[in-house]
Amino acid sequence: MSGAQTPWKPKSNPWVVAVMVTLGAFMEVLDTTIVNVSLPHIAGSLSISSDEAAWALTTYLVANGIVLTISGALSRRLGRKAYFLTCIGAFTAMSLACGLTEQFWQLLVFRALQGFFGGGLQPTQQAIILDHFPPEKRRQAFALSAVAIIIAPVIGPVLGGYLTDTYSWHWIFLINIPIGVLTFFGVLQFVEDSPMIKEEKRTAPRFDYLGVFFIALALGCLEIGMDRGEDYDWLASGFVRVMFGLSACGFLFGITYLLYVRDPIVNLRVYRDHNFALGSLQIAIMGFVLYASAVLIPQFAQQQLGYNATWAGLVLAPGAVVLTMLVPITGRVMSFVPTKYVIAGGGLALGAALIFSMNLVPDLDFYHLALFRAAQTSALALLFVPISTIAYATVPPELNGDATALFSMARNVFGGIGISVSTALVTEHLQIRHAHLVDHLGPANQPYNDLLQHVQHGLIDAGHTAAQAMLMAPGQVFEMLQSQTAVLAYNDVFLLTALMSFVMIPTALCMSGLKAKSSGGGE
């Protein structure tokens, strides 16, 4: 195809294009976490249980994950620009519908449609950037993308908490409207399809409905099973077992089908590219850690420290500022440090930051909690741009659509799994730690007796009688136990995510060397 071989220069400034499409991706990523802190308010407003309210998040993630994977095929059939405009227009309309709804079933339908159309924004945004920037300029473009895609889940709880506490939960959706309108007209004005994309649109093969079915079965059932597992007691629940079983069948038959069908909905052979395969694994780990930590810290602040939704979100704000400052510096570092070593350093820094975060204590102050989060996000700044740059560096232009779809899918699907697994592990480890520590609360344990005496003396000094102190002391000791078990449970999950982060070190070192000219800084 001549469009793939002849250098093409867009008419508009590529940076204007990057800003416009990144605005849309930012808004979509924001909606994956902005709802989290508002779920109790949604439940109360619509007279539903907390368990039912959580489906507002589940339906979004399920629809989003499915469309992420097939977005490359859809953009080939419609053209990148037309598909992005369709997605941003429908996503904005569904945001308005979510904000105006007064019935729970309506919210579920509109959230599913919001996730369906929003799923095409991230991969198409990256594909448009790949189309409009030559390889040597992509590093800087991905730095802009990183600020949006990494900061959006961070500020989501901040913004969601503020809007919910100050106004109402409806505004977490209505705030999308002005951004969506601006993005729509900006893309309409500045984005254009390359000759290669126009040729692909003209020669697009038949739509692979069976491939879509397998992808929907595999990812949809996986997301539902992971998201509802904690509430339904995981494999003890027949519903969860069925979801995981159907997902396994979807993956098994789907992968086999997609590898051998003539015109698959998504071309899995892009994984033959060594760097892309390893980069997808790394971005999946980063997505897991990013989303898990973005939920764990506000959850700890609310449940253990008594913060409201606004202050729990503000704990994440300093990290967002640090990240914004460090992403451009990372781009400069990649000019003289081989990209794979930057990624390895980022994996080491992220693991170390998560181990540093294991210093949680029951009476932790705002400063130290924000410091832990800032340490994590500063490490994340070393990962997104280098991983994206090296992962796409050797992918053929005709596979850009499939590559961006699979890359974004890995980040978002594992991000959703990170939210589900991390919150479930906290609950499970609360029970494990509690069962272990409560064995020590007995008259045969001398440290317990000493603590009980100490608490009793403190109560007497506070003005209670000896009899009152004797009755109150065991309850206060038990409350101390509850606080300690919570801290230990959160520390356990931070340790797990730290170990996952360290996996990025050997995978980065296994990446192929790239010349700076072609990769924008990798080697």
C-alpha positions as CSV (number, residue, x, y, z in Angstrom):
1,M,0.0,0.0,0.0
2,S,1.5,3.3,-1.0
3,G,0.2,5.0,2.0
4,A,2.2,2.8,4.2
5,Q,5.4,3.4,2.2
6,T,5.2,7.1,1.3
7,P,6.0,9.5,4.1
8,W,2.8,11.4,5.1
9,K,2.7,14.7,6.8
10,P,-0.6,15.8,8.4
11,K,-1.9,19.3,7.6
12,S,-2.5,20.2,11.2
13,N,0.1,20.6,13.9
14,P,0.6,17.1,15.4
15,W,0.8,18.6,18.9
16,V,-2.7,20.2,18.6
17,V,-3.9,16.8,17.4
18,A,-2.3,15.1,20.4
19,V,-3.8,17.5,22.9
20,M,-7.3,17.0,21.4
21,V,-7.3,13.2,21.3
22,T,-5.6,13.0,24.7
23,L,-8.4,15.1,26.2
24,G,-10.9,12.4,25.2
25,A,-8.7,9.6,26.6
26,F,-8.3,11.5,29.8
27,M,-12.0,11.9,30.3
28,E,-12.6,8.2,29.7
29,V,-9.9,7.0,32.1
30,L,-11.2,9.5,34.7
31,D,-14.5,7.7,34.6
32,T,-13.0,4.4,35.7
33,T,-12.2,5.7,39.2
34,I,-14.3,8.8,39.7
35,V,-17.3,6.7,40.6
36,N,-15.5,4.7,43.3
37,V,-15.9,7.2,46.2
38,S,-19.4,8.0,45.2
39,L,-20.9,4.5,45.3
40,P,-22.3,4.9,48.9
41,H,-24.0,8.2,47.8
42,I,-25.4,6.5,44.7
43,A,-26.8,3.7,46.8
44,G,-28.5,6.0,49.2
45,S,-29.9,8.3,46.5
46,L,-31.4,5.5,44.4
47,S,-32.5,3.4,47.5
48,I,-30.3,0.4,46.6
49,S,-27.7,-1.7,48.5
50,S,-24.0,-1.0,48.2
51,D,-23.6,-4.4,46.4
52,E,-26.1,-3.3,43.7
53,A,-24.4,0.2,43.4
54,A,-21.1,-1.5,42.6
55,W,-22.6,-2.8,39.4
56,A,-22.4,0.8,38.1
57,L,-18.6,0.2,38.1
58,T,-18.8,-3.4,36.9
59,T,-20.9,-2.7,33.8
60,Y,-18.6,0.1,32.7
61,L,-15.5,-2.1,33.1
62,V,-17.0,-5.0,31.3
63,A,-18.2,-3.0,28.2
64,N,-15.0,-1.0,28.2
65,G,-12.7,-4.0,28.2
66,I,-14.5,-5.7,25.4
67,V,-14.5,-2.7,23.1
68,L,-10.8,-1.9,23.9
69,T,-9.8,-5.1,22.2
70,I,-11.9,-4.7,19.0
71,S,-11.3,-1.0,18.6
72,G,-8.6,-1.5,16.0
73,A,-11.0,-3.3,13.7
74,L,-13.7,-0.8,14.2
75,S,-11.3,2.1,13.4
76,R,-10.2,0.3,10.3
77,R,-13.8,0.0,9.0
78,L,-14.8,3.5,9.9
79,G,-11.5,5.4,9.8
80,R,-9.7,6.6,12.9
81,K,-11.2,10.1,12.8
82,A,-14.8,8.9,12.3
83,Y,-14.5,6.2,14.9
84,F,-13.0,8.6,17.5
85,L,-15.8,11.2,16.8
86,T,-18.4,8.5,17.2
87,C,-16.9,7.3,20.5
88,I,-16.5,10.8,22.0
89,G,-19.9,12.0,20.8
90,A,-21.7,8.9,22.2
91,F,-19.6,8.9,25.4
92,T,-20.5,12.5,26.1
93,A,-24.2,11.8,25.4
94,M,-24.2,8.8,27.8
95,S,-22.4,10.9,30.4
96,L,-25.3,13.4,30.2
97,A,-27.8,10.5,30.5
98,C,-26.0,9.1,33.5
99,G,-26.0,12.5,35.2
100,L,-29.8,13.0,34.6
101,T,-31.0,9.5,35.5
102,E,-33.1,8.9,38.6
103,Q,-33.6,5.1,38.2
104,F,-31.0,2.5,39.0
105,W,-31.7,0.4,35.9
106,Q,-31.3,3.4,33.7
107,L,-27.9,4.2,35.3
108,L,-26.7,0.6,34.6
109,V,-27.8,0.8,30.9
110,F,-26.2,4.2,30.4
111,R,-23.0,3.2,32.2
112,A,-22.7,0.1,30.0
113,L,-23.1,2.3,26.9
114,Q,-20.7,4.8,28.3
115,G,-18.1,2.1,28.8
116,F,-18.9,0.6,25.3
117,F,-18.2,3.9,23.5
118,G,-15.4,5.0,25.9
119,G,-13.5,1.8,25.2
120,G,-12.5,3.0,21.8
121,L,-11.0,6.3,22.9
122,Q,-7.7,5.2,24.5
123,P,-6.5,2.9,21.8
124,T,-7.6,5.2,19.0
125,Q,-6.0,8.1,20.7
126,Q,-2.6,6.2,20.7
127,A,-3.1,5.0,17.1
128,I,-3.7,8.6,16.0
129,I,-0.6,9.7,17.8
130,L,1.4,6.9,16.1
131,D,-0.1,8.1,12.7
132,H,0.7,11.8,13.2
133,F,4.2,11.5,14.8
134,P,7.3,10.0,13.3
135,P,9.1,7.4,15.5
136,E,11.7,9.9,16.7
137,K,9.0,12.2,18.0
138,R,6.7,9.7,19.7
139,R,8.6,9.8,23.0
140,Q,7.4,13.4,23.6
141,A,3.9,12.7,22.4
142,F,3.6,9.7,24.8
143,A,4.8,12.0,27.6
144,L,1.7,14.1,27.1
145,S,-0.4,11.0,26.9
146,A,1.1,9.7,30.1
147,V,0.2,12.8,32.1
148,A,-3.4,12.2,31.1
149,I,-3.7,8.4,31.4
150,I,-1.7,8.1,34.6
151,I,-3.0,11.2,36.4
152,A,-6.7,10.5,35.5
153,P,-7.1,7.5,37.8
154,V,-5.2,9.5,40.5
155,I,-7.4,12.6,40.4
156,G,-10.6,10.6,39.8
157,P,-11.3,10.0,43.5
158,V,-10.3,13.6,44.3
159,L,-12.7,15.1,41.9
160,G,-15.4,12.5,42.6
161,G,-15.2,13.1,46.3
162,Y,-15.3,16.8,46.0
163,L,-18.2,16.9,43.5
164,T,-20.2,14.3,45.6
165,D,-19.6,16.0,48.9
166,T,-20.2,19.6,47.6
167,Y,-23.0,19.0,45.1
168,S,-24.3,15.5,44.2
169,W,-23.1,12.3,42.6
170,H,-24.8,13.4,39.3
171,W,-22.0,15.9,38.7
172,I,-19.3,13.2,38.4
173,F,-21.0,12.5,35.0
174,L,-22.1,15.9,34.0
175,I,-18.6,17.3,34.3
176,N,-17.7,15.3,31.2
177,I,-20.1,17.4,29.0
178,P,-17.9,20.5,28.3
179,I,-14.7,18.4,27.9
180,G,-16.5,16.1,25.5
181,V,-17.9,18.9,23.4
182,L,-14.5,20.6,23.2
183,T,-12.8,17.4,22.2
184,F,-15.5,16.5,19.6
185,F,-15.1,19.8,17.7
186,G,-11.3,19.8,18.1
187,V,-11.0,16.4,16.6
188,L,-13.4,17.4,13.8
189,Q,-11.3,20.4,13.0
190,F,-7.7,19.1,13.3
191,V,-7.5,15.2,13.0
192,E,-7.2,13.6,9.6
193,D,-6.8,10.0,8.4
194,S,-3.5,9.1,6.7
195,P,-3.6,7.6,3.2
196,M,-2.9,4.2,4.7
197,I,-6.0,4.4,7.0
198,K,-8.2,5.5,4.0
199,E,-6.9,2.5,2.1
200,E,-7.6,0.2,5.0
201,K,-11.1,1.6,5.3
202,R,-11.8,1.0,1.6
203,T,-10.5,-2.6,1.7
204,A,-11.6,-3.6,5.2
205,P,-12.6,-7.3,5.3
206,R,-16.0,-8.6,6.6
207,F,-16.7,-8.0,10.3
208,D,-15.6,-10.9,12.4
209,Y,-18.7,-11.4,14.6
210,L,-17.5,-14.8,16.0
211,G,-14.3,-13.2,17.1
212,V,-16.2,-10.5,18.9
213,F,-18.3,-13.2,20.7
214,F,-15.2,-14.9,22.0
215,I,-13.7,-11.7,23.2
216,A,-16.9,-10.6,24.9
217,L,-17.2,-14.0,26.6
218,A,-13.5,-14.1,27.7
219,L,-13.1,-10.6,29.0
220,G,-16.7,-9.9,30.0
221,C,-17.0,-13.0,32.2
222,L,-13.5,-12.4,33.6
223,E,-14.3,-8.9,34.7
224,I,-17.7,-9.9,36.2
225,G,-16.1,-12.8,38.1
226,M,-13.2,-10.7,39.4
227,D,-15.4,-7.7,40.3
228,R,-18.1,-9.7,42.1
229,G,-15.8,-12.4,43.6
230,E,-15.3,-10.8,46.9
231,D,-19.1,-10.2,47.5
232,Y,-20.0,-13.8,46.4
233,D,-17.1,-15.5,48.3
234,W,-15.1,-16.4,45.1
235,L,-15.1,-20.0,44.1
236,A,-17.5,-21.0,46.9
237,S,-20.1,-19.3,44.7
238,G,-21.6,-21.2,41.7
239,F,-22.1,-17.8,39.9
240,V,-18.4,-16.9,40.1
241,R,-17.3,-20.5,39.1
242,V,-19.5,-20.2,36.0
243,M,-18.1,-16.8,35.1
244,F,-14.5,-18.0,35.4
245,G,-15.4,-21.2,33.5
246,L,-17.0,-19.3,30.6
247,S,-14.0,-16.9,30.6
248,A,-11.6,-19.8,30.3
249,C,-13.5,-21.2,27.4
250,G,-13.6,-17.8,25.7
251,F,-9.9,-17.4,26.0
252,L,-9.1,-21.0,24.9
253,F,-11.4,-21.1,21.8
254,G,-11.0,-17.4,21.1
255,I,-7.2,-17.4,20.9
256,T,-7.3,-20.5,18.7
257,Y,-9.9,-19.0,16.4
258,L,-8.2,-15.6,16.1
259,L,-4.8,-17.2,15.3
260,Y,-6.2,-19.3,12.4
261,V,-9.1,-17.3,10.9
262,R,-8.3,-15.4,7.8
263,D,-9.4,-11.9,8.8
264,P,-9.6,-11.8,12.6
265,I,-11.3,-9.0,14.5
266,V,-7.9,-8.4,16.2
267,N,-4.6,-9.7,14.9
268,L,-2.8,-11.5,17.8
269,R,0.2,-12.1,15.6
270,V,1.4,-8.6,16.7
271,Y,2.6,-10.4,19.8
272,R,5.3,-11.9,17.6
273,D,7.1,-8.6,18.1
274,H,9.4,-9.3,21.0
275,N,9.3,-5.8,22.5
276,F,5.6,-5.4,22.1
277,A,4.9,-8.7,23.9
278,L,7.1,-7.8,26.8
279,G,5.8,-4.2,26.8
280,S,2.2,-5.5,27.0
281,L,3.2,-7.6,30.1
282,Q,4.8,-4.6,31.7
283,I,1.9,-2.2,31.0
284,A,-0.5,-4.8,32.5
285,I,1.5,-5.0,35.7
286,M,1.7,-1.2,35.8
287,G,-2.1,-0.9,35.3
288,F,-2.7,-3.4,38.1
289,V,-0.5,-1.5,40.5
290,L,-1.7,1.9,39.4
291,Y,-5.4,1.2,39.8
292,A,-4.9,-0.9,43.0
293,S,-2.9,1.7,44.8
294,A,-5.3,4.5,43.6
295,V,-8.1,2.6,45.4
296,L,-6.2,1.3,48.5
297,I,-4.9,4.5,49.9
298,P,-8.3,6.4,49.7
299,Q,-10.0,3.3,51.1
300,F,-7.5,3.2,54.1
301,A,-8.0,6.9,54.6
302,Q,-11.8,6.6,54.8
303,Q,-12.2,3.4,56.6
304,Q,-9.3,3.5,59.1
305,L,-8.5,7.2,59.5
306,G,-12.1,8.6,59.2
307,Y,-11.5,10.9,56.2
308,N,-14.4,12.0,54.1
309,A,-14.5,11.4,50.4
310,T,-12.9,14.8,49.6
311,W,-10.0,14.5,51.9
312,A,-9.4,10.8,51.0
313,G,-9.1,12.0,47.4
314,L,-6.8,14.9,48.3
315,V,-4.3,12.4,49.7
316,L,-3.6,11.5,46.0
317,A,-3.2,15.1,44.8
318,P,0.5,15.6,45.7
319,G,1.4,12.5,43.8
320,A,-0.4,13.9,40.7
321,V,1.7,17.0,40.9
322,V,4.9,15.1,41.3
323,L,4.0,12.9,38.3
324,T,3.3,15.9,36.1
325,M,6.7,17.3,36.9
326,L,8.6,14.0,36.4
327,V,7.1,12.8,33.1
328,P,9.0,15.4,31.0
329,I,12.2,14.7,32.8
330,T,11.8,11.0,32.0
331,G,11.6,11.9,28.4
332,R,14.9,13.7,28.6
333,V,16.5,10.9,30.4
334,M,15.5,8.5,27.6
335,S,17.7,10.6,25.2
336,F,20.9,9.3,26.8
337,V,19.8,6.2,28.9
338,P,18.7,3.1,27.0
339,T,14.9,2.7,27.3
340,K,15.0,-0.8,28.7
341,Y,17.2,0.4,31.6
342,V,14.8,3.2,32.3
343,I,12.0,0.7,32.6
344,A,14.1,-1.6,34.8
345,G,14.9,1.4,37.0
346,G,11.2,2.3,37.1
347,G,10.2,-1.2,38.2
348,L,12.8,-1.1,40.9
349,A,11.7,2.3,42.1
350,L,8.0,1.3,42.1
351,G,8.7,-1.9,44.1
352,A,10.8,0.1,46.6
353,A,8.1,2.8,46.9
354,L,5.4,0.1,47.6
355,I,7.7,-1.4,50.3
356,F,8.2,2.1,51.7
357,S,4.4,2.3,51.8
358,M,4.3,-0.6,54.2
359,N,5.1,1.8,57.0
360,L,1.3,2.3,57.6
361,V,0.3,2.8,61.3
362,P,-3.2,3.2,62.8
363,D,-2.8,7.0,63.6
364,L,-0.9,7.9,60.4
365,D,-1.1,11.6,59.5
366,F,-2.0,13.2,56.2
367,Y,1.5,14.2,55.3
368,H,3.0,10.6,55.5
369,L,0.0,9.1,53.7
370,A,0.4,11.6,50.9
371,L,4.2,11.0,50.9
372,F,3.7,7.3,50.4
373,R,1.4,8.0,47.4
374,A,3.8,10.6,46.0
375,A,6.6,8.0,46.1
376,Q,4.5,5.5,44.1
377,T,3.5,8.0,41.4
378,S,7.0,9.3,41.0
379,A,8.1,5.7,40.2
380,L,5.2,5.4,37.7
381,A,6.6,8.4,35.9
382,L,9.5,6.2,34.9
383,L,7.3,3.6,33.3
384,F,4.5,4.7,31.0
385,V,6.5,6.7,28.4
386,P,9.4,4.3,28.1
387,I,7.1,1.2,27.9
388,S,4.9,2.8,25.3
389,T,7.9,4.0,23.3
390,I,9.7,0.7,23.1
391,A,6.6,-1.4,22.7
392,Y,5.5,0.3,19.5
393,A,8.9,1.0,18.1
394,T,9.2,-2.0,15.9
395,V,5.5,-2.7,15.2
396,P,4.6,-2.4,11.5
397,P,2.4,0.6,10.7
398,E,-0.4,-1.6,9.4
399,L,-0.6,-3.3,12.8
400,N,-0.8,0.0,14.8
401,G,-4.5,-0.3,15.3
402,D,-4.3,-3.9,16.7
403,A,-1.3,-3.0,18.8
404,T,-2.8,0.0,20.5
405,A,-6.1,-1.9,21.1
406,L,-4.3,-4.9,22.8
407,F,-1.9,-2.6,24.6
408,S,-4.7,-0.5,26.1
409,M,-6.7,-3.6,26.8
410,A,-3.9,-5.0,28.9
411,R,-3.6,-1.9,30.9
412,N,-7.3,-1.4,31.6
413,V,-8.3,-5.0,32.1
414,F,-5.5,-5.6,34.5
415,G,-6.3,-2.3,36.1
416,G,-9.8,-3.4,36.8
417,I,-8.5,-6.7,38.1
418,G,-6.1,-4.8,40.3
419,I,-9.1,-2.9,41.9
420,S,-11.0,-6.2,42.5
421,V,-8.0,-8.3,43.7
422,S,-6.5,-5.6,46.0
423,T,-9.8,-4.9,47.8
424,A,-10.5,-8.6,48.1
425,L,-7.1,-9.3,49.5
426,V,-7.5,-6.5,52.1
427,T,-10.7,-8.2,53.3
428,E,-9.2,-11.7,53.3
429,H,-6.0,-10.6,55.1
430,L,-8.1,-8.7,57.7
431,Q,-9.6,-12.0,58.6
432,I,-6.3,-13.9,58.6
433,R,-4.5,-11.3,60.7
434,H,-7.4,-11.0,63.1
435,A,-7.6,-14.7,63.6
436,H,-3.9,-14.8,64.3
437,L,-3.8,-11.9,66.7
438,V,-6.9,-12.7,68.6
439,D,-5.4,-15.9,69.9
440,H,-3.1,-13.7,72.0
441,L,-6.0,-11.9,73.7
442,G,-6.4,-14.2,76.7
443,P,-5.6,-14.3,80.4
444,A,-2.8,-16.9,79.7
445,N,-0.9,-14.3,77.7
446,Q,1.2,-12.0,79.9
447,P,1.7,-9.2,77.3
448,Y,-2.1,-9.0,77.0
449,N,-2.5,-8.8,80.7
450,D,0.1,-6.0,80.9
451,L,-1.6,-4.1,78.1
452,L,-5.0,-4.5,79.8
453,Q,-3.5,-3.1,83.1
454,H,-2.0,-0.2,81.2
455,V,-5.3,0.7,79.5
456,Q,-7.2,0.4,82.9
457,H,-4.8,2.8,84.5
458,G,-5.3,5.2,81.6
459,L,-9.0,5.1,82.0
460,I,-8.8,5.6,85.8
461,D,-6.5,8.6,85.2
462,A,-9.2,10.0,82.8
463,G,-11.7,10.0,85.6
464,H,-13.4,6.6,85.4
465,T,-13.9,4.4,88.4
466,A,-11.9,1.2,88.8
467,A,-15.0,-0.9,88.1
468,Q,-15.7,1.1,84.9
469,A,-12.1,0.9,83.8
470,M,-12.2,-2.9,84.2
471,L,-15.3,-3.2,82.0
472,M,-14.1,-0.8,79.4
473,A,-10.5,-1.9,79.0
474,P,-11.1,-5.2,77.0
475,G,-13.2,-3.2,74.5
476,Q,-10.5,-0.6,73.9
477,V,-7.9,-3.3,73.5
478,F,-10.1,-5.0,71.0
479,E,-10.4,-1.7,69.0
480,M,-6.6,-1.5,69.0
481,L,-6.5,-5.0,67.7
482,Q,-8.9,-4.1,64.9
483,S,-6.7,-1.1,63.9
484,Q,-3.6,-3.2,63.9
485,T,-5.1,-6.0,61.8
486,A,-6.2,-3.4,59.2
487,V,-2.8,-1.9,59.0
488,L,-1.2,-5.3,58.6
489,A,-3.7,-6.3,55.9
490,Y,-2.9,-3.2,53.8
491,N,0.8,-3.7,54.3
492,D,0.4,-7.3,53.0
493,V,-1.2,-6.1,49.8
494,F,1.5,-3.4,49.3
495,L,4.1,-6.2,49.6
496,L,2.3,-8.2,46.9
497,T,2.1,-5.3,44.5
498,A,5.8,-4.6,45.2
499,L,6.8,-8.1,44.2
500,M,4.8,-7.7,41.0
501,S,6.6,-4.5,40.2
502,F,10.0,-6.2,40.5
503,V,8.9,-8.5,37.6
504,M,9.4,-5.5,35.3
505,I,13.1,-5.5,35.9
506,P,14.0,-8.9,34.2
507,T,11.4,-8.4,31.5
508,A,12.9,-4.9,30.7
509,L,16.4,-6.3,30.5
510,C,15.2,-9.0,28.0
511,M,14.0,-6.4,25.6
512,S,15.8,-5.9,22.3
513,G,18.2,-3.0,21.8
514,L,16.9,-0.1,19.7
515,K,18.8,2.8,18.1
516,A,17.8,6.2,19.4
517,K,16.9,7.3,15.9
518,S,14.1,4.8,15.6
519,S,12.8,4.7,19.1
520,G,13.3,8.1,20.4
521,G,15.7,7.1,23.0
522,G,15.6,3.3,23.4
523,E,18.5,1.0,23.0
